Amino acid sequence: MLHVAYLTKIYRGGVRANDDLSLDVGEGEVLGLLGHNGAGKTTLLSQVAGLVRPTSGTLLLAGRDPVAHPAYARQVCSVQLQSQAPLTGVSPRQAIEVLGRIRGGARQHVRQRTAALLAALDIAEWADVPGERLSGGIRRLTAFCMAVVEPGRLVMLDEPTNDVDPVRRRLLWQQVRDLADNGCAVILVTHNVAEAERSVDRVVVLDHGRTLATGTPAELRDRATAELRLELTLTPGLPPPEPPDWAGAGTLTGRRFLLPIATDHTEPAVAWALRLRAAGTITQFALHPASLEDVYVGLTSASEEAGDAALVA
Ligand SMILES: Nc1ncnc2c1ncn2[C@@H]1O[C@H](COP(=O)(O)OP(=O)(O)OP(=O)(O)O)[C@@H](O)[C@H]1O
């Protein structure tokens, strides 16, 4: 559905926002695009939508170049932008139905789909409230509905869960999954790695415009299977214990002390934690596998260190 090969975008002024980027997204697939602020995610989406011209490389949207065929790109792509949709003077229902009609949906079908989306995201009670009286989260969910009321074959969502409460976020992820199950290709830009883990088929991690890693969430987590996390809850008022030499450097957040542990040190880790609990140093402990978020943070910090080393060299 989308084929990107060796894509580079250099903005006027010399910022290299995408650097030799290659990826593919198939029908029925949700691709999660992760990366720090300024990694080049929005730039990639803008080029796919035909809004920004690539400096070099290949971009094919259902077999055609979106920059050479912008009307075609607009028909094939549905986009929810990162910026909030202007809703002054219109209600969510009006805004969603107008978008559905603009995208060529039949009146009856658009009405039904709008009502179904509002109900599925549990925002029907705001359906007829003017936009200026809506909270940021409801506006964000309305923008999502506007993007998917008559979805194109490729749906691109730029941080769709910003400002949205946890319960409605889950409802939104279900809608994203349904889009893919109905045959859409979906690109999901998010900073919420833990949530992405549950709803994407594949992940691309961008770093300074380049692909840092790609794979299914399980494949990326496998890179860290050699590691577990030992989580100690410290007794109030007590400092963290000195980690044994087989544990990695610990991070302290409040009373939570988190240590990376190699899987072959599971037994001594549990024995150590039990001793700490018996001595009253900690109140409880847990040992769990590394999450995709741990892998993501590890990848990006390794890249930062490599960048710093390159600068020093
Ligand atoms: N129109 C533009 N002109 C010049 N530079 C730009 C332009 N748009 C983006 N950039 C720069 O290109 C780089 C990539 O920006 P982009 O918005 O694609 O990143 P992003 O990954 O979407 O970031 P965020 O997560 O903060 O939204 C940044 O350094 C940004 O400042």
The ligand as an SDF file (V2000), in Angstrom:
LIG
                    3D

 31 33  0  0  0  0  0  0  0  0999 V2000
    8.6910   23.4950    7.4370 N   0  0  0  0  0  0  0  0  0  0  0  0
    9.8380   23.2620    8.0480 C   0  0  0  0  0  0  0  0  0  0  0  0
   10.9350   24.0190    7.7590 N   0  0  0  0  0  0  0  0  0  0  0  0
   12.1200   23.7760    8.3530 C   0  0  0  0  0  0  0  0  0  0  0  0
   12.3360   22.7920    9.2540 N   0  0  0  0  0  0  0  0  0  0  0  0
   11.2930   22.0260    9.5840 C   0  0  0  0  0  0  0  0  0  0  0  0
    9.9920   22.2090    9.0050 C   0  0  0  0  0  0  0  0  0  0  0  0
    9.1500   21.2780    9.5200 N   0  0  0  0  0  0  0  0  0  0  0  0
    9.8810   20.5460   10.3890 C   0  0  0  0  0  0  0  0  0  0  0  0
   11.1670   20.9950   10.4250 N   0  0  0  0  0  0  0  0  0  0  0  0
   12.2690   20.4190   11.2190 C   0  0  0  0  0  0  0  0  0  0  0  0
   12.4580   19.0800   10.7840 O   0  0  0  0  0  0  0  0  0  0  0  0
   12.7470   18.2190   11.8810 C   0  0  0  0  0  0  0  0  0  0  0  0
   11.7180   17.1110   11.9530 C   0  0  0  0  0  0  0  0  0  0  0  0
   10.4650   17.6860   12.3150 O   0  0  0  0  0  0  0  0  0  0  0  0
    9.1200   16.8200   12.4050 P   0  0  0  0  0  0  0  0  0  0  0  0
    8.0060   17.7570   12.7290 O   0  0  0  0  0  0  0  0  0  0  0  0
    8.9840   15.9970   11.1750 O   0  0  0  0  0  0  0  0  0  0  0  0
    9.4510   15.8580   13.6490 O   0  0  0  0  0  0  0  0  0  0  0  0
    8.4550   14.9630   14.5420 P   0  0  0  0  0  0  0  0  0  0  0  0
    9.1390   13.6500   14.7260 O   0  0  0  0  0  0  0  0  0  0  0  0
    7.1030   14.9260   13.9320 O   0  0  0  0  0  0  0  0  0  0  0  0
    8.4460   15.7550   15.9160 O   0  0  0  0  0  0  0  0  0  0  0  0
    7.3100   15.8300   17.0860 P   0  0  0  0  0  0  0  0  0  0  0  0
    7.2970   14.5020   17.7760 O   0  0  0  0  0  0  0  0  0  0  0  0
    7.8180   16.9170   17.9720 O   0  0  0  0  0  0  0  0  0  0  0  0
    6.0210   16.1690   16.4180 O   0  0  0  0  0  0  0  0  0  0  0  0
   12.7910   19.1200   13.1140 C   0  0  0  0  0  0  0  0  0  0  0  0
   14.1300   19.4870   13.3310 O   0  0  0  0  0  0  0  0  0  0  0  0
   11.9620   20.3240   12.7020 C   0  0  0  0  0  0  0  0  0  0  0  0
   12.3710   21.4860   13.3960 O   0  0  0  0  0  0  0  0  0  0  0  0
  1  2  1  0
  2  3  1  0
  2  7  2  0
  3  4  2  0
  4  5  1  0
  5  6  2  0
  6  7  1  0
  6 10  1  0
  7  8  1  0
  8  9  2  0
  9 10  1  0
 10 11  1  0
 11 12  1  0
 11 30  1  0
 12 13  1  0
 13 14  1  0
 13 28  1  0
 14 15  1  0
 15 16  1  0
 16 17  2  0
 16 18  1  0
 16 19  1  0
 19 20  1  0
 20 21  2  0
 20 22  1  0
 20 23  1  0
 23 24  1  0
 24 25  2  0
 24 26  1  0
 24 27  1  0
 28 29  1  0
 28 30  1  0
 30 31  1  0
M  END
$$$$
